[in-house]
Each structure stands twice: as C-alpha cells, then as structure tokens.
C-alpha cells in the first residue's frame, strides 16, 4: 500500500493527486510533520517554558500533469470551491486510514516547462486545521427493532428509544469536537457528556422540532453552532436565550485518553440521530 492524497471541496467532490492520466500526481510532499514556537525563562541552569504554541503548517509538493487541460481542471476546481480540504490516506496495519485537513491554496506555479512530456509545478497549501478523522455513528429505529447502524466499530448501547448513548476514548492529540444531526420530532433535546462515569456537561435545547425538521449541533473551533434545519432546508439559529442557558458551558468536546460517554435524551423517542466525533492530530 502507498499513501494517497486527494483534494476535496465542500460538496465532497474530489480532484485526485494519484491519477496522472486523468488528474495529476503529487510527488515530494513536505510539511506533513509539525513544529512549535516556544519561549523560555532561565532560572539558574534550568529553562522553564513560558510560552508555547503550534505553528501553522504549509504542505508543499510537486503536481505532475500529462497535459495542460488537467492543470486547468485543477485551477477550475480550486476557484469554484467555497472551501477545500486534503484527504490523506495513510497505510496502517489494518489498511488505509483516512485523515482530513482544512486548507487554502497559497500558490500554484505555472512554468510551462515540460520534461519527458510531464508538466511539473509546485503547489503550496496553507493549513487551517489539524489533521482529523470523521468517525460517525448513526442510530435509527427504522427497519428492525433495536437496530444500530455504524460504519466502524464502537462499543455502543442504549436502554430505550428516548436515550441514545455511545462510549468512546479520544486517541487524538487535543480535545475532539463533535457534530450531531437529530431528526424530528424531538421535544427538548438534551446532550450529556459523561467522563469516567461522571456527568461533566449537559446541554439542553429547549424547543420542539417537528417531523421533517432537524437539530444541528457542532463544536469545531471555528464553527460552533446550534441550528434548526427547516423543512425547506433553511437554517434557524437556536443559539439564543429562548432556547439555551447562556450561563451553561454549551460547547461539548471529548477530552483526551479518558473513557467518555455521549448521550442524547429527549421527552419523546429519538427515532434517528447521527453523531460524528472528530479526533484531531498534530501529525499522522
């Protein structure tokens, strides 16, 4: 197995960096590691860290094209996108693991110099996030009773249809944000985080979501939201005193290396809910 790179837009469409015939081939990638900016204060012969932060990374590589059409297709893909991210598939003992990173394009050279029929140019990405996984579990009562559907193995259990819970250990390098999509009807959805069996956070969204409406909840650093998705697809913000307690800590993120349980409850049965946990890594 070899590592693989793809560029994705906000619609999930991709431009392959692994297909030189139809797209292009990315070679000599660099900037996949990490570095810190740190400051120290000297006390005698000892140095004590007084400041430290991770530096923004840039990923650089050569993109190789068989023709100018594929080069233009990449430029068009970039310019039409509202947001971009890199999909990085890394070989592991259990197969390829997928990691994502939000990026902007800093530069793409255009030398028009071809060697052996290959147009080779330099591309540089500004990284906007750490690497992250998209771990998703979907609970549904449609189909057979007591049915649980997931696309990877989690220890998951629930006691009744008004409560959905999953147990999870965040193996990432920082706290993991979450995203929840819960389909109506739902009355007063409550999201609870238990750590080592102890309740540490509780978010109550005081509203009734009708059938064909959804509650959307996300806690990424640059994109925290509590929304209702209406039947026509428009969004209504629920981040107001009418729906939540502002004195409460409404931003749930999964701490590192601790046994955690995320639970959804409501005053009625939760028929369909999707939970995504996004463990983040400084490097992978």
Number of C-alpha atoms within 10 A of each C-alpha: 8 8 13 17 21 19 22 23 18 11 10 10 12 16 20 19 21 18 14 17 12 16 20 25 21 23 16 9 14 12 15 13 11 14 13 10 10 12 12 12 11 10 8 6 6 9 11 11 11 10 10 11 10 11 11 14 18 19 17 21 18 20 24 24 24 19 17 12 12 18 21 11 15 18 12 11 17 18 11 9 13 9 14 22 23 21 22 19 18 16 14 11 6 6 10 15 14 18 22 23 20 20 22 16 16 13 12 18 12 12 10 11 10 14 8 6 10 17 21 23 19 17 18 20 21 16 20 16 18 22 25 24 20 15 16 19 20 16 22 19 16 11 8 8 8 13 10 16 12 13 9 8 9 14 8 16 12 15 9 11 18 16 18 23 20 16 16 18 16 20 15 21 17 17 18 23 21 23 21 22 19 24 22 22 19 24 18 16 22 16 22 18 22 17 18 11 10 10 13 12 17 18 18 18 22 16 16 18 20 15 12 13 20 24 27 20 21 21 20 16 11 8 7 17 17 23 18 25 21 16 12 8 11 9 16 13 13 19 17 11 10 11 16 17 15 11 7 11 11 20 18 24 22 25 19 16 14 13 15 21 20 21 17 24 21 20 13 15 17 24 17 19 19 17 21 17 22 25 26 24 20 16 15 17
